[in-house]
């Protein structure tokens, strides 16, 4: 026996995203009442609970609630819920009164038929997203002005995203991980037009202040992972129920909030965009200058030493070295020195100007920058990304081929009147 239940609330759950142009009005699976699920999903779920004593499990994980309901409307016609659903007796709180031993029905993937239906809908949704992504990647007639400068990029969407990343350090993710790119850019354009930071989503008084805020707050040169409006633009959201692009972002340095009382109008002074050497105060205006300096002055060939590291490993390595140099401690043996000059002399004499063992720097704490405005981090590229994307695409292709039979079965069922 369960304790008293409260009426279900889905206010904080992810709404099911329609994945094709389907009818906006859906008829209840147990009666003739109609709902616009895009606007009335909560009302529909409350209706099935109150009127039919039916609870649909894990609604946010259903790829298309409209198709799911249509399927069960056909299957349940003229039949009892007891033939398909788990039955439980529960105490329900209603109108400040406890109703004892009320019979309710649970429609969930415990039922093999329901599980296969959910799997088929998820597979259809994935195929639809991959087809859309394929057409976007093959389209070479893309043309659009930059969100931040006067440049007009033509060719492919990947070239446009590369421009945003390389010229403006706006990190949206690898192009192969994105879908519905045009709509994503439209959404970003709307926010910038409203003078709204893409990450903390605070509104600023003018474009200059907004630009300075996003430039100096380096972690704000990306979108807010807490904003579910962006979920549909990342292909990982279509691969597996409950899996989201946010999980791929790694640990966050700060939450996507901004002090409402802060006046950012004084953020317009210039501090200079320079990349500081990892081992000494030398700085340069471009990546090649700094890596060349590291190799010639410190015999530390960064690109050679990190050739086998992925993006996040490089981030942790850089933050570890920054922390050690700040503490005037050797990056290899941790010996502490009195000055930075003494530290460099020690590492050179001891032959410690080389790659530290991964156990020293491959720790979660080094996801976080030692210096908030460390432009060295902005230059890091993932040398493994192309290889990993090829593996991911092969895995998706294999996954699709293994489920063709399920897809065809449910396409046939869902097309029936």
C-alpha positions, 0 to 999 in steps of 0.5 A: 500500500502506498501513502497518499498521492498528490496530483501529478505535476509536470511543470519542471519536466521536459515537454515532448518535442513534436518531430514532424508536422503532425495534427495539433489536436489529439483525441484522448485515448479513452474518450472523445475529448480533444487536446492541443498537446503542444499547449495542453499537455499538463491538462491532458495528463490531469484529465487521464488521471482524474477521469480515467484513473490512468497514469502514463509513466515517463511522459518526458521520455516519449518521443512523440506523445501525439503518436503514442496516444493515437496508437493506444486509442486504437489498441484500447478501443472496446477493451479494458485498461486491466488488459494492458496496465498495471493496477494498484490500490492507492490512497489519493488526496483529493479536495483535502480528503483522503480516498482509501484504496482507489484503483489506478492504472499505470501504462508504462514500458513494463508492458512489452508492447508499450516498450516496443512502441516507445522504442519505435517512436524514438527510432523514428524521431532519430531517423528524422533528425539525422535526415534533417542533419544530413540535408543541412550538411550537404547544403552548400548554398548557405548564406548569412551575416555574422551575429557579431560582425559585418562578415557575410558567410557563404558555403556551408553551415559548418563554415558559419559555425567555424567563423563564430568559434574562431573569430568570436569564440562562440562555442556552440559545439561541433557542427556534426553534433548540431541539427536545425542550425538555422533555427538555432542561429535565429534564436541566438539572433533574437537574444542578441537583438534583445541585448541579452547574454546568451549564457546568463541571459541577463539583459543589458542597456546597450550592445557595447556593454553586452559585448564587453560582458560576454568578452570578459566573462569567457564562460558566457561565450556559449549558450545556457545549458539550463535552457531547454529551448536549446535541446532540439538543436543537439543530435545527442538528444535524439539518440537515447531517451533522457540523454541531453546535450547538457551532460556532454558539456562537462563540469560548469565553472559557474551557474547560469545566473547573473546578479540583477543588481550589478551595473555592468556599464563600467565594463567598457575599458580595454584590457588588451586581448593577449595570450599569456605564456604558460610558464612566464609573463610573456604574452602574444597576440596570436597562438603561433607567437605563444607556442613558438615562444614556449618551444624556443624559450622554454623547450616546451613544445605544447602542440607536440606534447598534447597531440594525443590529448582531447579538448578536455584533457588539454583544458585540465593540463593548462589549468594545472600548469597555471596553478603550479606556476602561480604557486611557484611549484614545479609541474613535475616534482612539486618543489616550491621555489621563492620566485618565478625565475627560480622556478624556471631555472629549477625546471630547466636544470632538472629537465622538468620542462616536459609533460607531467604525469596524467595523475597530477593534472587529470583531475576534475578540479582542473576543469576550472580556469586558474585565471578567468580571462585565460585566452590560452584556453580559447585557442585549444582545439580537439585533435581527436574530434574528427576521429570520434565523430566518424566512430559516432556516425558508424555507431549510429548507422549500426544502431539504425540498421539493427532496428529497421524491422521495428521501425517498419512495424510501427510505421505501419501501425501508426499509419492505420486509421 
